Amino acid sequence: MNKLKTFVLESYDEMKNKVSWPKYGQLQNSSFLVLVASLIFALFIGLIDYVFQSGMDWFYGEF
């Protein structure tokens, strides 16, 4: 039990005093970048899915 208490106290100290947290503006910019990248990735995957589905519909329509 003493090891757990020591671990929690040292973890708290590290998070409070040793970690460099980003400023609010940096956090907003990073969040916006992740949102835009996720949107682009989703559109790209959607396009690939559409092309693949169209190709399969055409292929099976031939038989």
C-alpha positions in Angstrom: 0.0 0.0 0.0 2.9 2.3 0.7 4.3 1.8 -2.8 0.9 2.8 -4.3 0.8 6.0 -2.2 4.3 6.9 -3.2 3.5 6.3 -6.9 0.4 8.5 -6.7 2.2 11.3 -4.9 5.2 11.2 -7.3 2.9 11.1 -10.3 1.0 14.1 -9.1 4.2 16.0 -8.5 5.4 15.2 -12.0 2.2 16.2 -13.6 2.1 19.5 -11.7 5.7 20.6 -11.7 7.6 18.8 -14.5 5.2 18.5 -17.4 5.1 21.5 -19.8 1.5 22.0 -20.8 0.6 23.8 -24.0 -0.9 27.2 -24.0 -4.6 27.6 -24.8 -3.9 29.0 -28.3 -1.6 26.1 -29.1 -4.2 23.7 -28.0 -6.8 25.3 -30.2 -4.5 25.2 -33.2 -3.6 21.6 -32.7 -7.3 20.7 -32.2 -8.2 22.5 -35.4 -5.4 20.7 -37.3 -6.6 17.3 -36.0 -10.2 18.1 -37.1 -9.1 19.2 -40.6 -6.8 16.2 -41.0 -9.6 13.8 -39.8 -12.1 15.4 -42.3 -9.7 15.1 -45.2 -8.9 11.5 -44.2 -12.6 10.6 -44.0 -13.3 12.2 -47.4 -10.4 10.3 -48.9 -11.6 7.0 -47.5 -15.2 7.8 -48.6 -13.9 8.5 -52.1 -12.0 5.2 -52.2 -15.1 3.4 -50.9 -17.3 5.0 -53.6 -14.9 4.1 -56.4 -14.6 0.5 -55.1 -18.4 0.2 -54.8 -19.0 1.6 -58.3 -16.4 -0.7 -59.7 -17.9 -3.8 -58.0 -21.5 -2.7 -59.2 -20.2 -2.4 -62.7 -18.3 -5.7 -62.5 -21.2 -7.7 -61.1 -23.6 -6.0 -63.6 -21.7 -7.4 -66.5 -22.5 -11.0 -65.4 
